[in-house]
Amino acid sequence: MTIEELAHASGVAFTTIRLYQHRGLLPPPEKKGRVGYYDASHLARLQLIGELSERGFSLAAINELVDDWQRGRSLGDVLGLESDVATLLQPPPTMRLTPAELMERLSGLAMTGEVMQRAIVLGLVKADGTDFVVDPTFLEVGSTLIGMGIPAGALLDEYEHLTEVTEALAGRFTALFDDHLWQPFVEAGMPEDRFGPLSDDLARLAPLAETITTVLLRRALATEASRFLAEKAQGWTPQSPSAGGADADGEATS
């Protein structure tokens, strides 16, 4: 990520990011030419700095904490905690396609310019130089659903809605961790012996959230499918063999 992208992802102004770097709170980016690039570990560090700030830690105190952290002294286990956060924040795998390759994959799917522009706005497709970067899972699922006859515009409507729903779910699980694990840990003075268990709990959070969400979704889908079929069955009457205007000899009648 560039510093602008990191600022957008973290919600921290890029001027503040530069301040954190100047004070040693944030590691420098990896330089490629004249451009500095940040990764998920920087995003994790910014989130932890924000959390500590909200809990009343001054920047000086956070700086001291980071110094201990980086020297591997009494707060060495925090590094494992940050690593777990970075793992959770890793972006999904992406696929880089040329415009021709992308159009080939979307051929026959009625992808208008308006629909493509909306997909870019929603982040499903990202222009990068002369290429496009896409999420292969979304591309595969979307192509399949569009091939089944669902309009691309309707899919984008659902994607936008589901994004809001899943963000709300993620917020609820984060709040559980914050209220019942992180906050008591901070209030206890961040004792060394609890860093390891807290790190383990954080690493387990995402798969546990995914598991219970999948179970509940499958249950809801089964319930909705049963309700849908029962409702449609009430208004459905099988046609008799003579339906469609055939006479007793099997000849079609006018």
C-alpha angles and dihedrals in degrees: 000000000000117000090261091053091046090051091051094047094047100035088232118128113248089235088059090048089055089048091053090050091049091052093047095248094118127042116241118261125255108264121225107179107313095334124090118214126203129200140200092286090062090050090050091049091051091051092050091048089051092049093050091047091053089052090057102263113145120227088251091055091046089049090054089048091052091048091055089043094053094044090053093232125133093332097046092122089066087075089064089050091052090047090054091050090050090051091052090049096050108126118241118265115277137204124220115216134175116236089256092051092048092049090048091055091047096042114135093015098105094240103174123196089253092054092047091050090052091049088054092049091051091051097245090118124029125193112225113178107303093338136072125232115210139172104251093211093053090045093052096043093042093049091049094050093046089049088054089060104266111136116246090232092056090050091052089051089054092044091054091049094045090050089059092046095049092045088054090050091049089050091053093052091045089051090052090054093044098046100040105027114017100039095049088047092054093043088053089058096260094279116210096233092060098054093082096050091043091052090050091050091050092050090052095048099081098047091044091051091048092048097051092042091052092049093049092045092051090049092049092047091052091049093047092046091052092047092047094050093045091050094048093044091061092066097039122098118182113239117244119237089257093053116119096049104291118151126222091276092053094254116137114248126213 
